[in-house]
């Protein structure tokens, strides 16, 4: 049993060691967001899918808590990711700036995010690939709608990320 | 004797060069700030002003900020209201292009405020919410002037009941700050 455990730990350590990925400069990731907190009871049921390739992040989202006309708010856009602690860190932290188009009008977006691998070990190694991670974002969006800017926040937006 | 002295001097200088701490530039930036604030559950933009003090090292390689902002008193229909915030933030430059750059900050603090009747002194409603704060700012720095445009958000602490109902209190600020960096 101990041998198996040691082998697994060794595999994780080797699998996430930076030099082994030195040839692969690009880091890819897909993340999906679900529920977000909100300044109203019930939070907001807001879904988002994001694809990331260093340093570009493309996303589409759908927010059932906000209605535009008769449809939920939905949109798609681009973010540029600036890392505080990048893929060389086990626990990543970053800021994203971007914008996009939605049925509520064009929007700008600022996000702070953290990605925590769901491995019950704190390893002093880089971000592991192929291991599901918890992603937590604090996002603010700024909609240009009817000659004014509307600010809307996702105070804590939870999701899952998978790097590959 | 002379050659020993020269060797001693050279060796000492080399040792100093190896073991001496790297020279770093640090600066203090007392700033004046003004901007807009968006409280939770509101789509109104309120004017805010205040001040902040930055202690920074090597073009924001590390940064400590103390910030205070307040909204001027507003009176309407016999009531007066006002909001304040105080934050402590730690920051780091995440993008640098000559005199331009982007700094990311994380920290915490309080947002507080009140609404009170102008005639009935007992009619006061106040709040004070602690929370985590995050900021992202663009900066333009010269030897004499430092200008920053910051977006910051404070996610106010929710009670257990509020958290069970997925409630959180996001405050947004857009702040323009001016300072004269003082090298220390």
Interface residues (C-beta under 8 A of the other chain):
Chain A: X35 X36 X37 X38 X39 X40 X41 X42 X43 X44 X82 X83 X84 X95 X97 X110 X112 X138 X140 X150 X151 X153 X155 X156
Chain B: X38 X40 X41 X43 X92 X94 X95 X102 X104 X106 X134 X136 X151 X153 X155 X158 X163 X165 X166 X167 X168 X169 X170 X172
